[in-house]
Amino acid sequence: MRALTIHAAKDLRVETSSVADPGPGEVRIAVRTGGICGSDLHYYNHGGFGSVRLREPMILGHEVAGVVADTGNGVHSVKPGDLVAVNPSRPCGACRFCDAGHFNHCLNMRFYGSAMPFPHVQGAFRDRLVVDEAQCFAVSEGVSAGNAAMAEPLSVCLHAVAQAGNVEGRRLLITGCGPIGALCVMAARHAGAAEITVTDLTDSALAFAARVGADRTINMAKDAGALKPFAEEKGYFDLAIEASGSGQALASALGLLRPRGTLVQLGLGGEMTVAMNALVSKEIVLKGSFRFHEDFGRAVTLINAGEIDVASLISETVPVEDAVAAFDLASDRSQAMKVQLLFN
């Protein structure tokens, strides 16, 4: 089978690899579509992110959907021919965090396409993928493989919105509007946010934000002072989701939140400094948001029901043979929102 392997920054290759037969409780998937994520782009463009670096060749990818090719003994929830979204999160189920139900913090997590552990966890950008039955979520008739592959990034955003607490009727600021920021807009709107303001540095990203439900968009590169009125009287926004990974955006959000507001840090961009005086004096709640778990099933349910229109964020689908061109396109924020790869 073909597998999309990163060897170093800008060294991305379509290579031949082997595939195992499914064992008891396992499913072999013929991957149809895979979405290129921000972490995939960090590996492609920089060889990693923060302290996480490539130390050996690694198959990329974790946003995938495909058709069940065959199953091992004891599999009952899916059958050959079913289109499924694949949850890339594989907690061990035995550590203290799994015992507490905090599966996204598993001490022995095997998350597809991750260089955090060594040896690295090989990813899902390949023609055939053997997964556990529990990772497979059936997709409704009429839902495309591309839409199904969006379940993973939508899960990230559903988890972030849940971390923010009660969103209904609240004023929300989202900083950064790549695919994750845009999906946060959609998730927050679905959760009942009264008003959503989005900031970014490019008009093309902000146009997507407006299209999917933002009430107000602000290009900080063009008008750095546009947010000043929202800092008056100790802040305007009830909640903020920082999705850019920018320390400057984090600092700005702290100044724009009202006292006792909540800020969710979702974007990863290396180490940041926090204005502790603002955090303490305004009694701001600062929370992190890392991956997801039970949110994946909810994401598939929302996509199946058509309650969140993930298709509007898919810019282009490119054959895996042209993966380098696809990654270059996905790296250009002026040209693309979500680029997906076509396998079978």
C-alpha positions as CSV (number, residue, x, y, z in Angstrom):
1,M,0.0,0.0,0.0
2,R,1.0,3.7,-0.3
3,A,1.8,5.7,2.8
4,L,2.6,9.4,3.0
5,T,5.8,9.6,5.1
6,I,7.7,12.7,6.3
7,H,11.5,12.3,6.7
8,A,12.5,15.8,7.5
9,A,11.2,19.4,6.9
10,K,10.2,19.6,3.2
11,D,11.0,15.9,2.7
12,L,7.6,14.3,2.1
13,R,7.4,11.0,0.2
14,V,4.7,8.7,-1.0
15,E,6.2,5.3,-0.1
16,T,5.2,1.6,-0.2
17,S,4.4,0.0,3.1
18,S,2.9,-3.2,4.4
19,V,-0.5,-3.7,6.1
20,A,-1.5,-6.2,8.7
21,D,-4.6,-8.4,8.7
22,P,-7.2,-7.3,11.3
23,G,-7.1,-9.3,14.5
24,P,-10.0,-10.0,16.9
25,G,-12.0,-6.8,17.5
26,E,-10.1,-5.0,14.7
27,V,-11.2,-3.4,11.4
28,R,-9.3,-2.9,8.2
29,I,-10.2,0.5,6.6
30,A,-9.7,1.4,2.9
31,V,-8.9,5.1,3.6
32,R,-10.8,7.4,1.2
33,T,-10.0,10.9,2.4
34,G,-7.6,12.6,4.8
35,G,-7.5,16.2,6.0
36,I,-4.2,18.0,6.3
37,C,-4.0,19.4,9.9
38,G,-1.9,22.3,11.3
39,S,0.3,19.7,13.1
40,D,0.9,18.0,9.7
41,L,2.0,21.3,8.3
42,H,4.4,21.9,11.2
43,Y,6.1,18.6,10.5
44,Y,6.2,19.4,6.8
45,N,7.4,23.0,7.0
46,H,9.6,22.9,10.2
47,G,10.2,19.3,11.1
48,G,8.1,19.6,14.2
49,F,6.7,22.2,16.6
50,G,8.0,23.6,19.9
51,S,10.0,20.8,21.6
52,V,8.4,18.1,19.4
53,R,10.8,17.2,16.6
54,L,11.0,14.4,14.0
55,R,13.6,11.8,15.1
56,E,12.7,9.1,12.5
57,P,10.5,8.9,9.4
58,M,6.8,9.1,10.3
59,I,3.6,8.5,8.4
60,L,1.5,11.7,8.8
61,G,-2.2,12.2,9.2
62,H,-5.0,11.7,11.7
63,E,-8.1,13.2,10.1
64,V,-9.4,10.3,8.0
65,A,-12.5,8.5,6.8
66,G,-12.8,5.4,4.8
67,V,-14.7,2.2,3.9
68,V,-14.6,-0.9,5.9
69,A,-12.7,-3.5,3.8
70,D,-12.9,-6.4,6.2
71,T,-13.1,-7.2,9.9
72,G,-11.6,-9.5,12.5
73,N,-13.6,-11.9,14.7
74,G,-16.0,-10.3,17.2
75,V,-16.7,-7.1,15.3
76,H,-20.4,-6.3,15.3
77,S,-20.9,-2.5,15.0
78,V,-19.6,-2.1,11.4
79,K,-19.4,-4.3,8.3
80,P,-17.6,-4.4,5.0
81,G,-18.8,-1.5,2.8
82,D,-19.7,0.9,5.6
83,L,-18.2,4.4,5.4
84,V,-16.8,5.4,8.8
85,A,-15.0,8.3,10.4
86,V,-11.9,7.1,12.3
87,N,-11.2,8.4,15.7
88,P,-7.3,8.7,15.8
89,S,-7.3,8.8,19.6
90,R,-6.2,5.5,21.2
91,P,-5.9,5.7,25.0
92,C,-4.6,2.7,26.9
93,G,-7.7,2.4,29.1
94,A,-5.6,1.3,32.1
95,C,-3.7,4.3,33.4
96,R,-4.9,6.6,36.2
97,F,-6.2,9.2,33.8
98,C,-8.2,6.7,31.8
99,D,-9.6,5.3,35.1
100,A,-10.8,8.8,35.9
101,G,-12.4,9.2,32.4
102,H,-9.8,11.8,31.3
103,F,-8.9,9.8,28.2
104,N,-7.3,12.7,26.3
105,H,-4.6,12.8,29.1
106,C,-3.8,9.1,28.8
107,L,-0.2,8.3,29.9
108,N,0.2,5.9,27.1
109,M,-1.8,7.6,24.3
110,R,-1.2,6.4,20.8
111,F,-2.5,9.3,18.7
112,Y,-1.9,8.8,14.9
113,G,0.9,10.8,13.3
114,S,2.6,12.1,16.5
115,A,6.3,12.6,17.1
116,M,5.7,13.3,20.8
117,P,6.7,9.8,21.9
118,F,9.7,7.8,20.5
119,P,9.4,5.6,18.5
120,H,6.9,7.9,16.9
121,V,3.2,6.9,16.4
122,Q,2.7,6.3,12.7
123,G,-0.2,8.1,11.1
124,A,-3.2,7.3,9.1
125,F,-2.3,8.8,5.6
126,R,-2.1,5.3,3.9
127,D,-4.3,3.2,1.6
128,R,-5.1,0.7,4.3
129,L,-5.4,1.2,8.1
130,V,-6.1,-1.4,10.8
131,V,-8.0,0.1,13.7
132,D,-9.9,-1.0,16.8
133,E,-13.7,-1.4,16.3
134,A,-14.2,1.3,18.9
135,Q,-12.4,3.8,16.7
136,C,-15.0,3.4,13.9
137,F,-18.0,5.7,13.8
138,A,-20.6,5.0,11.1
139,V,-21.5,7.8,8.7
140,S,-25.0,8.3,7.4
141,E,-26.0,7.7,3.8
142,G,-25.4,10.8,1.8
143,V,-22.5,12.1,3.9
144,S,-19.2,12.2,1.9
145,A,-15.9,10.8,3.1
146,G,-14.6,14.4,3.0
147,N,-17.2,15.6,5.4
148,A,-16.7,12.5,7.6
149,A,-12.9,13.3,7.8
150,M,-13.8,16.7,9.3
151,A,-15.1,14.9,12.5
152,E,-11.6,15.0,14.0
153,P,-11.0,18.8,13.8
154,L,-14.7,19.4,14.8
155,S,-14.1,17.3,17.9
156,V,-11.2,19.5,18.9
157,C,-13.5,22.6,18.7
158,L,-16.4,21.0,20.4
159,H,-14.0,20.2,23.3
160,A,-12.7,23.8,23.4
161,V,-16.3,25.2,23.5
162,A,-17.1,22.8,26.3
163,Q,-14.0,24.0,28.2
164,A,-15.4,27.5,27.9
165,G,-18.5,26.5,29.9
166,N,-21.9,27.8,29.2
167,V,-21.8,29.6,25.9
168,E,-25.5,30.3,25.4
169,G,-26.3,34.0,25.3
170,R,-22.6,35.0,25.8
171,R,-20.3,37.3,23.9
172,L,-17.4,35.3,22.5
173,L,-14.0,36.4,21.1
174,I,-12.1,33.9,18.9
175,T,-8.5,34.9,18.0
176,G,-7.2,33.1,14.9
177,C,-9.3,31.8,12.1
178,G,-7.7,28.8,10.4
179,P,-9.8,25.7,10.1
180,I,-9.9,25.3,13.9
181,G,-10.9,28.9,14.5
182,A,-13.6,28.6,11.8
183,L,-14.9,25.4,13.3
184,C,-14.9,27.0,16.7
185,V,-17.2,29.7,15.3
186,M,-19.6,26.9,14.0
187,A,-19.4,25.0,17.3
188,A,-20.1,28.1,19.4
189,R,-22.9,29.2,17.2
190,H,-24.5,25.7,17.5
191,A,-24.1,26.0,21.3
192,G,-26.0,29.3,21.4
193,A,-23.5,32.1,21.5
194,A,-25.2,35.4,21.3
195,E,-22.4,37.3,19.6
196,I,-19.1,36.0,18.0
197,T,-16.2,38.3,17.1
198,V,-13.2,36.8,15.2
199,T,-9.8,38.3,14.7
200,D,-7.1,37.3,12.3
201,L,-4.3,38.7,10.1
202,T,-5.8,37.9,6.7
203,D,-9.0,38.9,4.9
204,S,-9.4,35.5,3.3
205,A,-9.6,33.7,6.7
206,L,-12.0,36.3,8.1
207,A,-14.2,35.9,5.0
208,F,-14.6,32.2,6.0
209,A,-15.4,33.3,9.6
210,A,-18.2,35.6,8.4
211,R,-19.5,32.9,6.1
212,V,-19.8,30.3,8.9
213,G,-21.5,32.5,11.5
214,A,-19.2,35.3,12.9
215,D,-21.1,38.5,13.7
216,R,-17.9,40.7,13.5
217,T,-14.5,40.1,11.9
218,I,-11.4,42.3,12.5
219,N,-8.2,42.2,10.6
220,M,-5.5,43.0,13.2
221,A,-2.9,43.5,10.5
222,K,-4.9,46.4,9.0
223,D,-6.3,48.0,12.1
224,A,-4.4,47.1,15.3
225,G,-6.5,49.6,17.3
226,A,-9.9,48.1,16.3
227,L,-10.3,46.2,19.6
228,K,-9.6,49.2,21.9
229,P,-13.3,50.0,22.5
230,F,-13.8,46.4,23.7
231,A,-11.3,46.9,26.5
232,E,-13.2,49.8,28.0
233,E,-14.8,49.4,31.4
234,K,-12.7,46.3,32.2
235,G,-13.7,44.4,29.1
236,Y,-16.5,43.5,26.8
237,F,-16.4,39.7,26.1
238,D,-17.7,37.0,28.4
239,L,-15.5,34.3,26.8
240,A,-12.5,33.9,24.6
241,I,-11.0,31.1,22.6
242,E,-7.4,31.7,21.6
243,A,-6.9,29.5,18.5
244,S,-3.8,31.1,16.9
245,G,-1.1,30.1,19.3
246,S,0.1,33.7,19.4
247,G,1.3,35.2,22.7
248,Q,0.2,38.6,21.5
249,A,-3.3,37.3,20.9
250,L,-3.4,35.8,24.4
251,A,-2.3,39.0,26.0
252,S,-4.9,41.0,23.9
253,A,-7.7,38.6,24.9
254,L,-7.0,39.0,28.6
255,G,-7.5,42.8,28.2
256,L,-10.8,42.3,26.4
257,L,-12.5,39.9,28.8
258,R,-14.8,41.2,31.4
259,P,-14.0,40.4,35.1
260,R,-14.6,36.7,35.8
261,G,-14.6,35.9,32.1
262,T,-13.1,32.6,30.8
263,L,-10.2,32.3,28.3
264,V,-9.6,28.9,26.6
265,Q,-6.1,28.5,25.2
266,L,-6.5,26.2,22.2
267,G,-3.7,27.2,19.8
268,L,-0.2,25.7,20.2
269,G,2.7,28.0,19.3
270,G,5.4,27.4,21.8
271,E,5.9,29.1,25.2
272,M,3.9,32.2,26.0
273,T,3.9,34.7,28.8
274,V,0.7,35.6,30.7
275,A,-0.1,39.0,32.1
276,M,-0.6,37.8,35.6
277,N,-1.7,41.2,36.9
278,A,-4.6,41.3,34.5
279,L,-5.4,37.6,35.2
280,V,-5.5,38.1,38.9
281,S,-7.1,41.6,39.1
282,K,-10.0,40.6,36.8
283,E,-10.3,37.1,38.2
284,I,-10.0,35.6,34.7
285,V,-10.3,31.8,34.4
286,L,-7.6,30.5,32.1
287,K,-8.1,27.0,30.8
288,G,-6.3,24.8,28.3
289,S,-8.0,22.6,25.7
290,F,-6.2,19.5,24.5
291,R,-7.5,17.1,21.9
292,F,-10.8,15.4,22.7
293,H,-12.4,12.0,23.5
294,E,-16.2,11.6,23.8
295,D,-16.5,14.7,21.6
296,F,-15.7,12.6,18.5
297,G,-18.9,10.7,18.6
298,R,-20.8,13.9,19.1
299,A,-19.0,15.4,16.1
300,V,-20.0,12.5,13.9
301,T,-23.6,12.8,15.1
302,L,-23.7,16.5,14.2
303,I,-22.2,15.9,10.8
304,N,-24.6,13.1,10.1
305,A,-27.6,15.3,11.1
306,G,-26.3,18.2,8.9
307,E,-26.4,20.5,12.0
308,I,-22.8,21.7,11.3
309,D,-21.9,22.3,7.7
310,V,-18.3,21.2,7.6
311,A,-18.3,21.0,3.8
312,S,-18.1,24.8,3.6
313,L,-14.5,24.7,4.9
314,I,-13.1,22.2,2.5
315,S,-11.1,24.2,-0.1
316,E,-9.8,21.5,-2.3
317,T,-9.3,17.7,-2.5
318,V,-6.0,16.6,-4.0
319,P,-4.8,13.1,-5.0
320,V,-2.2,11.7,-2.6
321,E,0.2,11.4,-5.6
322,D,0.3,15.2,-5.5
323,A,0.8,15.4,-1.8
324,V,3.6,17.9,-1.9
325,A,1.5,20.3,-3.9
326,A,-1.4,19.7,-1.5
327,F,0.8,20.6,1.5
328,D,2.2,23.7,-0.2
329,L,-1.4,24.8,-0.9
330,A,-2.5,24.1,2.6
331,S,0.4,26.2,3.9
332,D,-0.9,29.2,2.0
333,R,-3.6,30.7,4.1
334,S,-4.5,33.2,1.4
335,Q,-5.5,30.3,-0.9
336,A,-6.9,27.5,1.3
337,M,-8.8,26.7,4.5
338,K,-8.9,22.9,4.7
339,V,-7.1,20.8,2.0
340,Q,-7.8,17.1,1.9
341,L,-6.0,14.2,0.3
342,L,-7.8,11.6,-1.8
343,F,-6.6,8.0,-1.4
344,N,-9.0,5.5,-3.0
